[in-house]
Amino acid sequence: MAKLLKRVKQQLTLEVTVNIGGSLLEAEEAIQQACNEIGQLATQEAITDFDTDGSPLMTGPVKWTSKGQTQQIYQTPYGAVQVNRHIYQISKGGQTWCPLDGRARIIRHATPRFAKQLTYKYALSNAKAVCGDLKENHGRQVTKSYVQNIVDWVGGIAQAKEQEWTYELPKLKNAVSTIVLSLDGAHILMQEDGWREAMVGTASLYSPTGERLHTIYLGAAPEYGKATFKARFNKEIAPLKATYPDALYLGIADGAKDNWNFLTPHTDRQMLDFFHVTEYLGKVAYAAYPQKTGKPDREQWLSDRCHLLQHEVDAAGKLIKEMSALSRKKKLASQMRDDLNAALTYFKNHKHMMNYANHVEEDLPIGSGVTEAACKTLVKQRLCCSGMRWKNAGAGIVLNLRALVQSKGRWGQFWDKINQFGVPCLA
């Protein structure tokens, strides 16, 4: 059992006895338990520093008086601790108030460090896995419902303060010449509506040589009309334009009309995702070489046309002419002709957004691979595990937390703001 030997102001001297007998594994587990005992005792002392001395307190014109100290169990990274703290009430009775909880940034009886640990782990995996991790690797046992309760509370803070709190960009090693804005969707299984599209947005900062320096990630639960997602994306774009007014703003996405209704007003140039376009060419290859034995020719044709599209000026115009010639073939299967006509229409409608050769020459991105990857890492890896079905609120919380974790520097800043401002949205 850990003991407090001495306290001088904020300096603690603690003692603990550890039995390191048996195997090394057994010794290590005993050491971890001893470390947890020290952590519990030190945290218990630290928590009490945030209590009042019992004197009356004023909030504006309202006077609060202590009803005395009562016991409360707080959950810490090292285990549960019991603390006596003052509870306040006004003279008319009614709601009570614990100043310690606000001063110490307690969240649902969890210390801020423990709440931070729980929500980080939950952003990466489900509540059952979080409980298993805590038990196996930290010597801590909590229930799934407790994990979920803390996550919901912290997620509520993130959502409530989203329009109010802003995050600083990290210090970048190179100048920013281009900012690519992109968005896409990934389907998740909802409890009531079946498969719905969650949204992902990215803002990627590039150097003059085409090196990606930083990416801001944004995730949102399924929403008809996507108004909330778009408003949040707008909020991310505004400070970027204030910080980098001279950068080239480039929009990259697939051909969905709604994508470009959003991106066009925010960008100087618009470009179709190169790899999305090549999917159309992959189907056109069957019209060029429809024979059953034509696979090698189809692969070579596709490789040549992709190279052409990527490196030659007005390659899209040349491909339109070639597809028009192919469309005059009389002996094409119905599906091949439909695919060919769809590709021809797509190229004609979006030719002005296929200037890939010039972008390659300028070391500019031509694909939305960052956003495609985010659909997997931000959404699919966490929300599409076996048996998962989501409510809108839960999906939104997880996506918010994962976006904070994946956007470099933001997770720490989020908790710095809680540490600085507290959690008034929980009052």
C-alpha positions in Angstrom: 0.0 0.0 0.0 1.4 3.4 -1.0 1.9 5.9 1.8 2.2 9.7 1.8 5.4 10.5 3.8 5.5 14.2 3.4 3.9 17.1 1.6 5.6 20.5 1.2 3.3 22.8 -0.8 2.9 21.0 -4.1 5.7 18.5 -3.6 4.7 15.0 -2.5 7.0 12.3 -1.0 5.4 8.9 -1.4 6.5 5.4 -0.3 5.5 2.1 -1.8 6.7 -1.5 -1.2 6.9 -3.8 -4.2 7.3 -7.6 -4.1 9.4 -8.4 -7.2 9.6 -12.2 -6.5 8.5 -14.9 -8.9 8.8 -14.6 -12.6 9.6 -11.4 -14.4 6.1 -11.2 -15.7 4.7 -11.5 -12.1 7.2 -8.8 -10.9 6.2 -6.5 -13.7 2.5 -6.8 -12.8 3.3 -6.1 -9.2 5.3 -3.0 -10.2 2.3 -1.8 -12.3 0.0 -2.3 -9.4 2.4 -0.4 -7.1 2.6 2.4 -9.7 -1.2 2.6 -9.7 -1.3 2.8 -5.9 1.1 5.8 -6.1 -1.0 7.4 -8.8 -4.2 7.0 -6.8 -2.7 8.5 -3.7 -1.0 11.4 -5.6 -4.1 12.1 -7.6 -6.3 12.1 -4.5 -4.0 14.8 -3.0 -4.1 16.8 -6.2 -7.9 16.7 -6.5 -8.4 18.0 -2.9 -6.3 21.1 -3.9 -9.2 22.2 -6.1 -11.8 22.3 -3.3 -12.9 25.4 -1.4 -12.2 26.1 2.2 -16.0 26.1 2.8 -16.4 29.9 2.7 -19.6 31.3 1.0 -19.3 31.9 -2.8 -20.9 34.4 -5.1 -22.0 33.8 -8.7 -23.1 37.3 -9.8 -25.7 38.4 -7.2 -26.4 34.8 -6.0 -24.8 33.6 -2.7 -23.9 30.0 -2.3 -23.3 28.4 1.1 -21.5 25.2 1.9 -23.6 22.3 3.2 -20.4 20.7 4.4 -18.2 18.1 2.9 -19.5 14.9 1.4 -17.7 11.9 0.0 -17.3 11.3 -3.8 -15.5 8.6 -5.7 -13.6 9.9 -8.7 -12.2 7.7 -11.5 -8.5 8.2 -12.3 -6.1 6.6 -14.8 -4.7 4.6 -11.8 -8.0 3.6 -10.1 -10.9 5.0 -8.1 -10.2 7.5 -5.3 -12.4 8.8 -2.6 -12.4 12.5 -1.8 -14.3 14.7 0.7 -15.4 17.9 -1.0 -17.7 20.8 -0.2 -21.2 20.9 -1.7 -22.9 24.3 -2.1 -26.5 25.4 -2.2 -28.4 28.7 -2.2 -30.6 29.6 0.8 -33.8 28.6 -1.0 -32.6 25.1 -1.5 -32.8 23.3 -4.9 -29.8 22.4 -7.1 -26.5 21.8 -5.4 -23.1 22.8 -6.8 -19.6 21.3 -6.3 -17.0 23.9 -7.2 -14.2 21.3 -7.1 -15.6 19.5 -10.1 -15.5 22.6 -12.3 -12.1 23.8 -11.0 -10.5 20.4 -11.6 -12.3 19.9 -15.0 -13.9 16.7 -13.7 -16.1 15.0 -16.4 -18.8 12.7 -15.0 -16.6 11.9 -12.0 -13.6 11.1 -14.2 -10.4 13.1 -13.9 -9.6 15.0 -17.1 -6.6 12.7 -17.9 -8.7 9.6 -17.5 -11.5 11.1 -19.6 -8.9 11.9 -22.3 -7.6 8.4 -22.2 -11.1 6.8 -22.5 -12.2 9.0 -25.4 -8.9 8.5 -27.3 -9.2 4.8 -27.0 -12.9 4.8 -27.9 -12.1 6.9 -31.0 -9.9 4.0 -32.1 -12.1 1.1 -31.0 -15.4 0.1 -29.4 -16.3 0.2 -25.7 -15.6 -3.6 -25.2 -12.1 -3.2 -26.6 -11.5 -0.2 -24.5 -12.4 -2.1 -21.3 -10.2 -5.0 -22.4 -7.3 -2.6 -23.1 -7.6 -0.9 -19.7 -7.8 -4.1 -17.8 -5.0 -5.9 -19.6 -2.5 -3.0 -20.1 -3.4 -0.5 -17.3 -4.7 -2.7 -14.5 -8.0 -0.7 -14.6 -11.5 -2.1 -14.7 -14.5 -0.1 -15.8 -17.8 -1.0 -17.4 -18.7 -0.4 -21.0 -21.6 1.8 -19.9 -19.1 4.0 -18.0 -16.9 4.3 -21.1 -19.9 5.2 -23.2 -21.1 7.8 -20.7 -17.7 9.6 -20.7 -17.4 9.5 -24.5 -20.9 10.9 -24.9 -20.1 13.7 -22.5 -16.8 14.6 -24.2 -18.3 14.2 -27.6 -21.0 16.7 -26.5 -18.3 19.2 -25.5 -16.7 18.8 -29.0 -20.0 19.4 -30.8 -21.2 22.2 -28.5 -17.9 24.1 -28.9 -17.3 23.3 -32.5 -18.4 26.8 -33.8 -16.7 28.6 -30.9 -13.3 26.9 -30.6 -10.7 27.3 -33.3 -7.5 25.3 -33.7 -4.1 26.6 -34.7 -2.2 25.1 -37.6 1.1 23.3 -36.8 4.4 24.9 -37.7 5.2 23.7 -41.2 8.7 23.1 -42.5 8.0 24.6 -45.9 5.9 27.3 -47.5 2.3 26.5 -48.5 1.6 27.2 -52.2 -1.5 25.0 -52.7 -4.5 24.0 -50.6 -6.6 21.1 -51.9 -10.2 21.0 -50.8 -12.0 17.7 -51.3 -15.0 15.8 -50.0 -16.5 12.3 -50.4 -18.9 9.9 -48.7 -18.7 6.5 -47.1 -21.7 4.4 -46.3 -22.4 3.2 -42.7 -25.2 1.0 -41.4 -27.8 2.9 -39.4 -30.1 1.3 -36.8 -33.3 2.7 -38.5 -32.4 3.8 -42.0 -30.2 1.1 -43.3 -27.1 2.1 -45.2 -26.5 5.9 -45.2 -23.7 8.1 -46.4 -21.4 9.7 -43.8 -19.4 12.6 -45.1 -15.7 13.2 -45.1 -13.9 16.5 -45.9 -10.2 17.2 -46.2 -8.1 20.4 -46.5 -4.6 19.5 -47.5 -1.7 21.9 -47.6 1.0 21.4 -50.2 4.5 22.9 -50.7 5.7 24.3 -54.1 7.3 20.9 -54.9 4.0 19.0 -54.3 4.8 17.7 -50.8 1.8 17.3 -48.6 2.6 19.2 -45.4 -0.6 18.9 -43.3 -4.2 17.7 -43.6 -7.3 18.8 -41.7 -9.9 16.1 -41.5 -13.6 16.5 -41.1 -16.2 13.8 -40.5 -20.0 14.0 -40.2 -22.8 11.5 -39.6 -25.4 10.9 -42.4 -27.6 14.0 -43.0 -30.2 14.7 -45.7 -29.0 17.8 -47.5 -25.6 17.8 -45.7 -26.2 21.4 -44.5 -24.4 20.9 -41.1 -21.4 19.2 -42.8 -21.1 22.0 -45.3 -21.4 24.7 -42.6 -18.6 23.0 -40.6 -16.4 22.7 -43.8 -17.0 26.4 -44.4 -15.7 27.1 -40.9 -12.5 25.2 -41.6 -11.9 27.0 -44.9 -12.3 30.5 -43.7 -9.2 30.6 -41.4 -7.2 28.9 -44.1 -7.9 31.7 -46.6 -7.1 34.3 -43.9 -3.8 32.6 -43.2 -2.9 31.7 -46.8 -4.6 34.3 -49.0 -2.1 33.9 -51.9 -2.2 30.1 -52.1 -3.9 28.3 -55.0 -7.1 26.7 -53.8 -7.8 23.6 -55.8 -10.9 21.5 -55.6 -10.7 17.8 -56.4 -13.6 15.3 -56.2 -15.6 12.9 -58.3 -18.2 14.2 -60.7 -21.2 14.4 -58.3 -22.9 17.7 -58.9 -23.4 18.4 -55.2 -19.6 18.2 -54.6 -19.0 21.0 -57.1 -21.9 23.1 -55.9 -19.9 23.3 -52.6 -16.3 23.3 -53.9 -16.5 25.7 -56.8 -17.2 29.0 -54.8 -14.2 28.1 -52.5 -11.6 27.2 -55.2 -9.6 28.8 -57.9 -9.5 25.6 -60.0 -11.6 22.5 -60.1 -10.4 19.1 -61.2 -12.0 15.7 -61.4 -10.2 13.0 -59.4 -7.9 11.3 -62.0 -8.4 7.8 -60.7 -12.2 8.2 -60.8 -11.9 9.2 -64.5 -9.7 6.1 -65.2 -12.5 3.9 -64.0 -14.5 5.1 -67.0 -11.6 4.4 -69.3 -11.3 0.9 -67.9 -14.8 0.2 -69.2 -14.1 1.8 -72.6 -11.3 -0.6 -73.0 -13.9 -3.4 -73.6 -15.3 -1.4 -76.5 -11.8 -1.1 -78.0 -11.1 -4.8 -77.6 -14.3 -6.7 -77.0 -12.9 -10.1 -77.8 -12.8 -12.7 -75.0 -9.1 -13.1 -75.7 -8.5 -9.3 -75.7 -7.5 -8.9 -72.0 -3.8 -8.1 -72.8 -4.8 -5.6 -75.4 -7.4 -4.0 -73.0 -4.7 -3.7 -70.3 -2.2 -2.1 -72.7 -4.9 0.2 -74.1 -5.9 1.4 -70.7 -2.3 1.9 -69.6 -1.5 4.0 -72.7 -4.7 6.1 -72.4 -4.0 6.8 -68.7 -0.5 7.9 -69.5 -1.9 10.1 -72.3 -4.5 11.7 -70.1 -1.9 12.4 -67.4 0.9 13.8 -69.5 -0.5 15.3 -72.8 -2.2 18.6 -73.1 -5.8 18.2 -74.4 -5.7 14.5 -73.9 -9.3 14.5 -72.9 -10.3 16.0 -76.3 -8.3 13.3 -78.1 -10.0 10.6 -76.0 -13.4 12.0 -76.8 -12.6 11.7 -80.5 -11.4 8.1 -80.0 -14.5 7.2 -78.0 -16.7 8.8 -80.7 -15.1 6.6 -83.3 -15.6 3.5 -81.1 -19.2 4.3 -80.7 -19.7 3.9 -84.4 -18.8 0.3 -84.2 -21.8 -1.8 -85.1 -20.9 -5.0 -83.3 -20.8 -4.0 -79.6 -22.6 -5.8 -76.8 -25.4 -3.8 -75.2 -23.5 -3.3 -71.9 -20.3 -2.3 -73.7 -22.1 0.3 -75.7 -23.9 1.7 -72.6 -20.5 1.9 -70.8 -18.9 3.6 -73.8 -21.7 6.1 -74.1 -21.6 6.9 -70.4 -17.9 7.5 -70.6 -18.3 9.7 -73.7 -20.9 11.8 -72.1 -18.9 12.1 -68.9 -15.8 13.2 -70.7 -17.7 15.8 -72.8 -19.4 17.2 -69.7 -16.2 17.4 -67.7 -13.5 18.0 -70.2 -12.7 21.4 -68.7 -11.9 19.7 -65.4 -9.4 17.2 -66.9 -6.3 19.4 -67.4 -4.0 16.8 -65.8 -0.9 17.4 -67.8 -0.5 21.0 -66.8 -1.1 20.1 -63.1 1.5 17.3 -63.3 3.9 19.9 -64.8 3.2 22.3 -61.9 3.7 19.5 -59.2 0.0 19.8 -58.3 -2.1 16.9 -57.1 -4.5 15.3 -59.6 -6.2 12.8 -57.4 -8.3 12.8 -54.2 -6.4 9.9 -52.7 -6.2 11.7 -49.3 -10.0 11.9 -49.1 -10.4 8.3 -50.4 -8.0 7.1 -47.7 -9.9 9.2 -45.1 -13.2 7.5 -46.0 -11.4 4.3 -44.9 -9.4 5.5 -41.9 -11.9 8.0 -40.5 -15.2 6.1 -41.2 -14.9 2.5 -42.4 -12.2 1.2 -40.0 -14.2 2.3 -36.9 -17.9 2.4 -37.9 -18.1 -0.6 -40.2 -16.9 -3.4 -38.0 -18.8 -6.6 -37.9 -22.3 -6.2 -36.4 -22.2 -2.4 -36.0 -25.3 -0.3 -36.4 -25.3 3.3 -35.5 -27.6 6.0 -34.3 -27.0 9.4 -35.8 -25.7 11.0 -32.5 -23.3 8.2 -31.7 -21.9 8.1 -35.3 -21.4 11.9 -35.2 -19.5 11.8 -31.8 -17.2 9.1 -33.0 -16.4 10.9 -36.3 -15.8 14.2 -34.5 -13.4 12.5 -32.1 -11.6 10.6 -34.9 -11.2 13.8 -36.9 -9.6 15.5 -33.9 -7.3 12.6 -33.5 -6.3 12.4 -37.1 -5.8 16.1 -37.7 -2.3 16.6 -36.4 -2.2 18.8 -33.2 -5.9 19.1 -32.7 -6.4 16.4 -30.1 -4.0 18.1 -27.8 -5.4 21.5 -28.5 -9.0 20.3 -27.8 -7.9 19.1 -24.3 -5.9 22.3 -23.8 -9.1 24.2 -24.3 -11.0 22.1 -21.9 -8.2 22.6 -19.4 -8.3 26.4 -20.0 -12.0 27.1 -20.3 -13.6 24.1 -18.5 -16.8 22.5 -19.6 -19.5 25.1 -19.2 -21.6 23.4 -21.8 -22.3 20.7 -19.2 -23.7 23.1 -16.6 
